[in-house]
């Protein structure tokens, strides 16, 4: 299917109405306790979850042309730097596809309708598709839809609703990707060794460890032994 045919289909589907839809339904959950979980892939999955995952893995939603447009938008939102990846380097388009299949009522209408709106606006302003615009021409359109509160009750309200959804997905997908999360320098939980309060801190407050207990406090050979106290609250392990 070429881009012109795609646009005709989008127009026939009332893109504007889809853009402003906020439906949030998805596949119905199974009543708790009704089925038994099975080990599958990365953890325990219920049968309806396994079926759901299999459907997503075998299905597709966006056309190649739509994926290109989404990638351009994502890179405008997260362009990257010399040391950080841009959005499309993190697999963001695959993330869009996954979310559209995982929550179809919430994402499919507004994303497909929004891509249609974007190309119609590009054609109206510049007589070309969005993919064929210069970076400056693309930003001219984005500037009108990047701030939803400013676009309310204007001709750009539908486009702003679409771009807001794309921005949310882009940032979510980017910062939860393997490459994107590294830009946060998030260290996570990491094991450490307790060597006691630093001597300079003890000196600052005029404190010191009781030599009798010091080996028990910081002896790393005992780090896996649970502490116990006697009835007088004396440490015995």
LINCORJO-V760697 format. One record per run of one state. SS is the DSSP state (H for helix, E for strand, L for the rest). FROM is the first residue (numbers start at 1). TO is the last residue. If there is no record, write none. Layout:
ss | from | to
SS | FROM | TO
SS | FROM | TO
//
This chain:
ss | from | to
L | 1 | 2
H | 3 | 12
L | 13 | 14
H | 15 | 19
L | 20 | 37
E | 38 | 40
L | 41 | 42
E | 43 | 45
L | 46 | 46
H | 47 | 58
L | 59 | 63
H | 64 | 77
L | 78 | 86
H | 87 | 90
L | 91 | 91
H | 92 | 102
L | 103 | 103
H | 104 | 126
L | 127 | 129
H | 130 | 132
L | 133 | 134
H | 135 | 145
L | 146 | 147
H | 148 | 151
L | 152 | 156
H | 157 | 175
L | 176 | 177
H | 178 | 182
L | 183 | 198
H | 199 | 204
L | 205 | 210
H | 211 | 218
L | 219 | 219
H | 220 | 222
L | 223 | 228
E | 229 | 229
L | 230 | 234
E | 235 | 235
L | 236 | 237
//
